Amino acid sequence: MAVNAIMEGVRPNKPEWAGLLGFSDELWGAVELCWLEDRDARPRVEDILSSLKDAVSFWYTRGF
């Protein structure tokens, strides 16, 4: 299960097709930052919300 793997420190690679769904390198980078073991190094909720708003704009303009 993916959750168990992540809890064990295994992180997935960005799927090649992710860009087609609006998963930009920047958004994927934000996801990776959320996985950092050091919680103090993780991004603030406000920063993640900003990344998600950008992704939603992409999805909305393309009819997802």
C-alpha angles and dihedrals in degrees: 000000000000095000092055091048092051091048087054091054098260111136125193122234119243108269114243091235094051093097091061088062094048097264096143124190088255093054092046088050089054090052091051091050089055088058095058111126092220102076091200089061093053119102122263118258089248091058092050091048089054091052091049092049089055090050092048090053089054093048093045094051090051097048100249 
